[in-house]
Amino acid sequence: MDNSLRYQLLKPPTVLEDFVESFWYLQNQSDQEKEVVLMPDGRIDLFFSQSVTAAFHVTLLGIEIHPGKASIAAQRTTFAISFKPLAAEYLFHEPFGHLLGKAQNMPVDFWDFSTDDLHDFEHCCTKATEKIQSLLPKEIDNRKRKLFELIFASNGALSVKELSEQVFWSSRQINRYFNKQLGLSLKAYCNILRFRASFQQIKEGKLFPEQNFADQSHFIREVKKLSGVSPKELKQNQNDRFIQLSTLDLP
């Protein structure tokens, strides 16, 4: 990874696992902005950021469906919370369908974070954990919890029919839920997770399908659709521009 970038990641405590995938911290320590490509990964991200050229701000990013270019400003520090889909309904209490592939500015004092918090990653994680714990619902629909457990455990490999049968929830109702809460179908979401699960193998130079792709051609098509390049070019990761690949093996 580019030596000018500092990256840290921490998994959430067990009590938050239904809603939070990870906490992470990214600093561009150089005086030059860094151009990167963000690929769809099935997450909802909440960013708390500040740089020498921009005041402290909070941004909520919905699920991405296309690769997009982004710029990490010089001397920028970002603390981020990557949420699982259930967070939309149970933590934010609003559907995120309108945020599909889009970002939304949040109030600058959202969750009582400020620029002072960004100096310490562990402090940010502790503060975010305490806040999210205070928002946890008393009950969760077990069909939804089991649905997402199956989706993540299989890396999106199970069909809509198989998932519907295992959670005793009709395919039509599941898709209605997905479209309302996230803005895309269950199948489209599973395709993103399957693509994301191939990141490690591509980084290792295994340019053939290990996940549940029909064949090599299908694998190449999906990688091109969601990353914008072929598996070979993605593996090369020129200039560390595919940041999700660059940070895979980092603690």
Secondary structure as GFF3:
##gff-version 3
##sequence-region A 1 251
A	DSSP	beta_strand	5	10	.	.	.	ID=ss1
A	DSSP	three_ten_helix	14	16	.	.	.	ID=ss2
A	DSSP	beta_strand	20	28	.	.	.	ID=ss3
A	DSSP	beta_strand	34	38	.	.	.	ID=ss4
A	DSSP	beta_strand	44	50	.	.	.	ID=ss5
A	DSSP	beta_strand	57	61	.	.	.	ID=ss6
A	DSSP	beta_strand	68	72	.	.	.	ID=ss7
A	DSSP	beta_strand	77	83	.	.	.	ID=ss8
A	DSSP	alpha_helix	86	90	.	.	.	ID=ss9
A	DSSP	three_ten_helix	97	99	.	.	.	ID=ss10
A	DSSP	beta_strand	103	106	.	.	.	ID=ss11
A	DSSP	three_ten_helix	110	112	.	.	.	ID=ss12
A	DSSP	three_ten_helix	115	119	.	.	.	ID=ss13
A	DSSP	alpha_helix	121	135	.	.	.	ID=ss14
A	DSSP	alpha_helix	142	153	.	.	.	ID=ss15
A	DSSP	alpha_helix	160	167	.	.	.	ID=ss16
A	DSSP	alpha_helix	171	181	.	.	.	ID=ss17
A	DSSP	alpha_helix	186	197	.	.	.	ID=ss18
A	DSSP	alpha_helix	199	203	.	.	.	ID=ss19
A	DSSP	alpha_helix	216	227	.	.	.	ID=ss20
A	DSSP	alpha_helix	231	236	.	.	.	ID=ss21
A	DSSP	three_ten_helix	238	240	.	.	.	ID=ss22
A	DSSP	alpha_helix	243	246	.	.	.	ID=ss23
###
